[in-house]
Amino acid sequence: MNSTRTELQPISSGSRFTNWVRRTLRPSAPRARVIAAPEIHLGAPLEVDWWLFWRDAPEQTLVTVSLVGSEVAHRRISARTGISVVTQTRPFLVLEIDRQIPDKGWPVASGHSEITIPSRTVPSLAGKRNEIAWAVILEASLRTDRLVRQAFPLAVLPGER
C-alpha cells in the first residue's frame, strides 16, 4: 500500500527567523521542491518528482537526487559548562534516484523517477539515543565550487506481508 504523494517538507536547519534572514540575504540561493509518498514500505516502489529553482541560473550545474538511509547516534557529553548532545550521522545506503545537468541558463531543473526500496534493509526507527532516518536528498554542485544540499525526510515502514 503506497501513501498518497504529497510535497515533502525539507529539514530546517534553524528557527523560522533564521531561515527568513537566509532567504532575505541570499535570495539567489536555489529552492528545492520534492513530491513523494511521506511513508513507504520496504520493497515498494518510490515515485519522486523534484524541482530546483534559481533566481540567477548558474552556467553549469550537476543535480543529483538520492534516497539516503542513515544511522543517527545522539551522545550526551557533560562538561563544566553543562550537558550537551552531540549527533553523529552515518549513511548506510545511498540509492541514486536521478542525476542530470540542466540546460544552461534555465531557471528551473526538474525530473521524475521511480526506484524500489530494497526489501532487505532497515526501516525507520526512532529511539532515545539512536535512530534510523531516511530522506530524499537533493544536491546541486554549482560551478563556483559550492554545494547546495537539501534533505526531505520520509518514513520507511517494514515490508507488507
Backbone as CSV, one residue per row, in Angstrom:
resi,resn,N_x,N_y,N_z,CA_x,CA_y,CA_z,C_x,C_y,C_z
1,MET,0.832,-1.176,0.000,0.000,0.000,0.000,0.880,1.243,0.000
2,ASN,0.781,2.065,-1.006,1.530,3.309,-1.083,0.704,4.443,-0.520
3,SER,1.353,5.341,0.186,0.668,6.525,0.674,0.431,7.480,-0.477
4,THR,-0.475,8.387,-0.288,-0.720,9.420,-1.280,0.501,10.318,-1.369
5,ARG,0.867,10.670,-2.576,2.029,11.536,-2.778,1.684,12.967,-2.385
6,THR,2.579,13.602,-1.647,2.416,14.986,-1.221,3.766,15.687,-1.320
7,GLU,3.751,16.987,-1.108,5.005,17.736,-1.095,5.696,17.507,0.243
8,LEU,6.920,16.988,0.195,7.681,16.743,1.413,8.274,18.058,1.912
9,GLN,8.336,18.201,3.225,8.892,19.408,3.831,10.374,19.196,4.116
10,PRO,11.214,20.169,3.740,12.660,19.998,3.965,13.004,20.082,5.447
11,ILE,14.126,19.462,5.790,14.630,19.570,7.157,15.141,20.988,7.328
12,SER,14.643,21.657,8.336,15.020,23.044,8.583,16.233,23.079,9.497
13,SER,17.206,23.885,9.147,18.412,23.999,9.971,18.425,25.338,10.696
14,GLY,17.413,25.577,11.482,17.364,26.818,12.249,15.929,27.204,12.546
15,SER,15.801,28.332,13.196,14.471,28.819,13.551,13.802,29.464,12.334
16,ARG,12.544,29.786,12.474,11.839,30.467,11.384,12.507,31.794,11.042
17,PHE,12.911,32.518,12.087,13.554,33.810,11.875,14.884,33.636,11.137
18,THR,15.681,32.646,11.552,16.967,32.391,10.896,16.763,32.059,9.425
19,ASN,15.785,31.208,9.123,15.507,30.849,7.733,15.031,32.055,6.934
20,TRP,14.230,32.916,7.541,13.764,34.133,6.873,14.952,35.037,6.545
21,VAL,15.891,35.201,7.482,17.080,36.031,7.249,17.905,35.459,6.100
22,ARG,18.076,34.119,6.068,18.830,33.497,4.975,18.174,33.776,3.624
23,ARG,16.839,33.627,3.568,16.139,33.871,2.300,16.230,35.338,1.892
24,THR,16.223,36.237,2.862,16.278,37.663,2.566,17.667,38.088,2.102
25,LEU,18.698,37.588,2.773,20.065,37.990,2.439,20.634,37.228,1.250
26,ARG,20.122,36.034,0.997,20.602,35.233,-0.134,19.425,34.822,-1.019
27,PRO,18.773,35.805,-1.653,17.602,35.456,-2.451,17.931,34.622,-3.687
28,SER,19.199,34.599,-4.098,19.552,33.839,-5.292,19.858,32.368,-4.989
29,ALA,19.812,31.993,-3.709,20.068,30.594,-3.357,18.967,29.721,-3.946
30,PRO,19.323,28.548,-4.463,18.317,27.668,-5.065,17.288,27.192,-4.044
31,ARG,16.072,26.998,-4.503,14.996,26.431,-3.688,14.623,25.083,-4.289
32,ALA,14.423,24.106,-3.445,14.081,22.765,-3.918,12.653,22.417,-3.516
33,ARG,12.049,21.539,-4.315,10.695,21.054,-4.049,10.666,19.578,-4.429
34,VAL,10.126,18.732,-3.547,10.061,17.294,-3.789,8.650,16.805,-3.483
35,ILE,8.098,16.022,-4.407,6.788,15.398,-4.195,6.986,13.890,-4.227
36,ALA,6.586,13.233,-3.125,6.708,11.776,-2.996,5.784,11.334,-1.872
37,ALA,5.678,10.034,-1.695,4.892,9.497,-0.584,5.665,9.733,0.711
38,PRO,5.017,10.281,1.749,5.732,10.525,3.010,6.036,9.239,3.781
39,GLU,5.307,8.152,3.455,5.546,6.845,4.063,5.597,5.804,2.955
40,ILE,6.579,4.914,3.039,6.743,3.895,2.005,7.197,2.597,2.672
41,HIS,6.743,1.463,2.174,7.124,0.164,2.728,8.381,-0.358,2.047
42,LEU,9.160,-1.145,2.802,10.324,-1.814,2.221,9.852,-2.688,1.066
43,GLY,10.585,-2.697,-0.026,10.244,-3.490,-1.192,9.245,-2.827,-2.128
44,ALA,8.750,-1.659,-1.754,7.753,-0.958,-2.579,8.446,0.078,-3.460
45,PRO,7.821,0.421,-4.598,8.399,1.469,-5.450,8.149,2.857,-4.850
46,LEU,9.125,3.723,-5.005,9.017,5.119,-4.559,9.088,6.000,-5.794
47,GLU,8.031,6.752,-6.028,7.952,7.657,-7.170,8.253,9.067,-6.673
48,VAL,9.211,9.742,-7.323,9.666,11.064,-6.875,9.623,12.054,-8.030
49,ASP,8.965,13.195,-7.799,9.027,14.352,-8.692,9.802,15.420,-7.947
50,TRP,10.729,16.083,-8.630,11.538,17.100,-7.968,11.755,18.305,-8.880
51,TRP,11.980,19.462,-8.238,12.271,20.705,-8.937,13.340,21.459,-8.159
52,LEU,14.163,22.181,-8.863,15.145,23.069,-8.256,15.042,24.399,-8.995
53,PHE,14.741,25.460,-8.235,14.504,26.791,-8.806,15.657,27.723,-8.448
54,TRP,16.126,28.497,-9.437,17.156,29.519,-9.220,16.611,30.860,-9.658
55,ARG,17.030,31.908,-8.970,16.716,33.253,-9.455,17.710,33.614,-10.558
56,ASP,18.990,33.374,-10.297,20.046,33.594,-11.286,20.609,32.233,-11.646
57,ALA,20.232,31.723,-12.795,20.634,30.371,-13.197,22.147,30.290,-13.356
58,PRO,22.781,29.288,-12.750,24.223,29.123,-12.897,24.566,28.623,-14.293
59,GLU,25.833,28.797,-14.672,26.265,28.369,-16.008,26.226,26.854,-16.146
60,GLN,26.727,26.153,-15.163,26.726,24.703,-15.246,26.507,24.121,-13.860
61,THR,25.633,23.146,-13.783,25.254,22.549,-12.512,25.043,21.057,-12.703
62,LEU,25.437,20.286,-11.727,25.115,18.868,-11.700,24.131,18.663,-10.559
63,VAL,22.952,18.162,-10.870,21.919,17.934,-9.860,21.796,16.433,-9.638
64,THR,21.867,16.023,-8.369,21.730,14.619,-8.001,20.628,14.493,-6.960
65,VAL,19.715,13.553,-7.189,18.645,13.270,-6.241,18.838,11.829,-5.779
66,SER,18.903,11.620,-4.459,19.175,10.292,-3.907,18.255,10.005,-2.730
67,LEU,18.020,8.724,-2.496,17.357,8.278,-1.279,18.465,7.786,-0.368
68,VAL,18.543,8.349,0.838,19.638,8.037,1.752,19.077,7.515,3.070
69,GLY,19.558,6.345,3.474,19.248,5.798,4.795,20.449,6.032,5.689
70,SER,20.209,6.597,6.876,21.314,6.946,7.771,21.062,6.444,9.181
71,GLU,22.154,6.090,9.827,22.123,5.763,11.248,22.508,7.030,11.992
72,VAL,21.695,7.430,12.949,21.934,8.664,13.697,22.119,8.297,15.169
73,ALA,23.224,8.734,15.758,23.513,8.467,17.168,23.613,9.794,17.912
74,HIS,22.918,9.878,19.032,22.949,11.073,19.891,23.705,10.705,21.168
75,ARG,24.793,11.423,21.441,25.578,11.171,22.649,25.521,12.385,23.557
76,ARG,25.336,12.109,24.829,25.360,13.188,25.826,26.783,13.349,26.326
77,ILE,27.256,14.583,26.315,28.596,14.884,26.794,28.460,15.909,27.902
78,SER,29.052,15.606,29.042,28.975,16.565,30.150,30.334,17.229,30.333
79,ALA,30.273,18.489,30.630,31.472,19.285,30.868,31.159,20.274,31.983
80,ARG,32.095,21.083,32.322,31.865,22.071,33.385,30.751,23.049,33.034
81,THR,30.607,23.318,31.756,29.601,24.300,31.322,28.208,23.707,31.207
82,GLY,28.084,22.387,31.333,26.773,21.764,31.257,26.791,20.537,30.369
83,ILE,25.614,20.049,30.099,25.470,18.847,29.283,25.056,19.260,27.880
84,SER,25.733,18.689,26.903,25.359,18.952,25.516,25.179,17.616,24.805
85,VAL,24.444,17.653,23.710,24.184,16.449,22.928,24.918,16.582,21.595
86,VAL,25.728,15.591,21.285,26.468,15.547,20.025,25.795,14.504,19.137
87,THR,25.496,14.889,17.919,24.827,13.989,16.992,25.792,13.581,15.891
88,GLN,25.876,12.281,15.656,26.705,11.741,14.576,25.789,11.014,13.602
89,THR,25.988,11.292,12.311,25.171,10.677,11.270,26.079,9.928,10.306
90,ARG,25.694,8.673,10.017,26.485,7.865,9.088,25.527,7.181,8.105
91,PRO,25.602,7.542,6.822,24.745,6.883,5.829,25.130,5.407,5.661
92,PHE,24.123,4.537,5.569,24.394,3.124,5.321,23.896,2.680,3.954
93,LEU,23.061,3.499,3.307,22.574,3.159,1.980,22.273,4.440,1.209
94,VAL,22.801,4.537,-0.004,22.526,5.670,-0.887,22.054,5.101,-2.221
95,LEU,20.809,5.403,-2.583,20.245,4.966,-3.858,20.024,6.194,-4.732
96,GLU,20.720,6.247,-5.854,20.558,7.396,-6.747,19.215,7.303,-7.459
97,ILE,18.435,8.364,-7.352,17.119,8.426,-7.988,17.239,9.073,-9.362
98,ASP,17.976,10.168,-9.436,18.121,10.898,-10.688,19.415,11.694,-10.653
99,ARG,19.996,11.919,-11.833,21.205,12.752,-11.965,21.135,13.405,-13.334
100,GLN,21.326,14.727,-13.364,21.297,15.402,-14.653,22.016,16.741,-14.592
101,ILE,22.384,17.215,-15.769,22.938,18.553,-15.923,21.873,19.354,-16.655
102,PRO,21.224,20.303,-15.960,20.154,21.073,-16.601,20.681,21.954,-17.726
103,ASP,19.774,22.363,-18.603,20.136,23.259,-19.699,20.720,24.552,-19.158
104,LYS,21.760,25.032,-19.819,22.460,26.245,-19.406,21.510,27.445,-19.432
105,GLY,21.482,28.173,-18.319,20.690,29.395,-18.241,19.228,29.215,-17.857
106,TRP,18.734,27.972,-17.779,17.337,27.760,-17.393,17.177,27.966,-15.890
107,PRO,16.121,28.651,-15.458,15.934,28.918,-14.028,15.348,27.741,-13.251
108,VAL,14.987,26.648,-13.946,14.379,25.503,-13.274,15.002,24.205,-13.792
109,ALA,15.322,23.319,-12.860,15.715,21.954,-13.209,14.669,21.050,-12.581
110,SER,14.274,20.000,-13.285,13.241,19.115,-12.734,13.428,17.706,-13.245
111,GLY,12.746,16.784,-12.593,12.832,15.401,-13.009,11.755,14.559,-12.366
112,HIS,11.581,13.364,-12.905,10.625,12.390,-12.384,11.285,11.022,-12.492
113,SER,11.327,10.290,-11.389,11.936,8.960,-11.393,11.233,8.068,-10.387
114,GLU,11.512,6.782,-10.542,10.958,5.797,-9.618,12.039,4.788,-9.300
115,ILE,12.162,4.440,-8.021,13.087,3.397,-7.579,12.337,2.473,-6.640
116,THR,12.895,1.300,-6.421,12.318,0.366,-5.462,13.216,0.309,-4.244
117,ILE,12.609,0.448,-3.084,13.367,0.387,-1.843,13.694,-1.089,-1.574
118,PRO,14.967,-1.424,-1.362,15.315,-2.833,-1.135,14.551,-3.411,0.063
119,SER,14.038,-4.619,-0.114,13.257,-5.230,0.964,14.150,-5.745,2.094
120,ARG,15.437,-5.923,1.827,16.356,-6.439,2.846,17.201,-5.309,3.446
121,THR,16.539,-4.267,3.895,17.247,-3.183,4.575,16.454,-2.817,5.823
122,VAL,16.832,-1.760,6.482,16.265,-1.404,7.780,15.195,-0.324,7.627
123,PRO,14.032,-0.506,8.261,13.014,0.544,8.221,13.374,1.688,9.172
124,SER,12.615,2.765,9.106,12.822,3.902,10.011,12.631,3.447,11.452
125,LEU,13.396,4.037,12.341,13.344,3.677,13.750,13.747,4.900,14.557
126,ALA,13.011,5.184,15.619,13.355,6.322,16.473,13.468,5.847,17.915
127,GLY,14.641,6.013,18.487,14.889,5.650,19.875,15.391,6.853,20.645
128,LYS,15.665,6.631,21.910,16.121,7.733,22.758,17.526,8.208,22.368
129,ARG,18.411,7.280,22.038,19.789,7.632,21.705,20.169,7.363,20.250
130,ASN,19.435,6.482,19.574,19.763,6.110,18.200,18.515,6.129,17.336
131,GLU,18.731,6.333,16.045,17.607,6.272,15.117,18.104,5.879,13.728
132,ILE,17.166,5.370,12.947,17.395,5.120,11.530,16.515,6.116,10.798
133,ALA,17.124,6.985,10.023,16.389,8.048,9.333,16.570,7.902,7.830
134,TRP,15.513,8.165,7.096,15.528,8.123,5.637,15.150,9.490,5.108
135,ALA,15.759,9.884,3.987,15.441,11.178,3.384,15.762,11.152,1.894
136,VAL,15.001,11.938,1.154,15.330,12.213,-0.240,16.257,13.419,-0.188
137,ILE,17.456,13.278,-0.724,18.472,14.341,-0.690,18.616,14.910,-2.094
138,LEU,18.489,16.220,-2.207,18.672,16.903,-3.485,19.940,17.748,-3.372
139,GLU,20.933,17.453,-4.214,22.206,18.178,-4.197,22.457,18.811,-5.554
140,ALA,22.960,20.031,-5.519,23.356,20.717,-6.745,24.798,21.174,-6.572
141,SER,25.674,20.683,-7.429,27.078,21.085,-7.417,27.219,22.235,-8.402
142,LEU,27.364,23.434,-7.872,27.468,24.614,-8.716,28.897,24.771,-9.205
143,ARG,29.049,25.401,-10.325,30.375,25.574,-10.927,31.297,26.414,-10.044
144,THR,30.725,27.178,-9.150,31.513,28.029,-8.259,32.066,27.238,-7.068
145,ASP,32.121,25.901,-7.193,32.610,25.025,-6.128,31.759,25.118,-4.868
146,ARG,30.495,25.411,-5.055,29.560,25.476,-3.938,28.587,24.320,-4.076
147,LEU,28.250,23.701,-2.969,27.310,22.586,-2.969,26.050,23.009,-2.233
148,VAL,24.927,22.899,-2.901,23.640,23.171,-2.277,23.008,21.825,-1.988
149,ARG,22.568,21.620,-0.748,22.030,20.315,-0.344,20.800,20.520,0.521
150,GLN,19.708,19.850,0.166,18.504,19.885,0.982,18.012,18.473,1.193
151,ALA,17.549,18.195,2.407,17.048,16.871,2.763,15.554,16.943,3.026
152,PHE,14.831,15.962,2.499,13.379,15.862,2.665,13.086,14.508,3.309
153,PRO,12.810,14.484,4.630,12.638,13.206,5.326,11.354,12.472,4.936
154,LEU,11.421,11.153,5.011,10.241,10.314,4.833,10.400,9.090,5.728
155,ALA,9.290,8.405,5.969,9.315,7.223,6.840,9.318,5.967,5.981
156,VAL,10.229,5.058,6.273,10.275,3.769,5.589,9.763,2.734,6.585
157,LEU,8.666,2.090,6.224,7.991,1.132,7.089,8.402,-0.292,6.746
158,PRO,8.231,-1.250,7.681,8.538,-2.645,7.363,7.711,-3.112,6.173
159,GLY,8.204,-4.123,5.474,7.522,-4.636,4.290,6.148,-5.196,4.622
160,GLU,5.247,-5.116,3.658,3.902,-5.661,3.840,3.958,-7.170,3.666
161,ARG,3.115,-7.878,4.380,3.079,-9.347,4.275,1.871,-9.804,3.566
